[in-house]
Amino acid sequence: MENDNTLEHLLKIEAQAAALVNDAQAEADRRIHENEENNRKTYEERYRVETQKRESAFRKEKEKIKEQYQKMLEDYRNGISTAKTDVEKFSALFNEYVSNTQ
C-alpha cells in the first residue's frame, strides 16, 4: 500500500509539473506575441515617419527642379524671340558650304 501512495504522490507531482510547464509555455507565447506586436507597431510608425520625410523631400526637390526648368524654358524663349535673323549672312554661309561640298 505504501508503494501505491508513493506512486500516487509522484503522479500528482508530475501533473503539477506538467501544469507549470504548460503555464510557463502559455506565458512565454503571450510575451512573444506581445513583443512581436510592439515591434510591428514600432516598425510601422518608423516606416510611416521616414516615408513622410522622404515624400516631402521628394516633392520639394521636384518643385525646385520644375521651377528651374520653367526659368530655363522662359530664358530660352526670350532668347529666341529677341534673336535677330541675318538672312544675308545665312545665305552666304549656306552657299559657301554647298560650294565646298561639291
Buried (B, 14 or more C-beta within 10 A) or exposed (E): EEEEEEEEEEEEEEEEEEEEEEEEEEEEEEEEEEEEEEEEEEEEEEEEEEEEEEEEEEEEEEEEEEEEEEEEEEEEEEEEEEEEEEEEEEEEEEEEEEEEEE
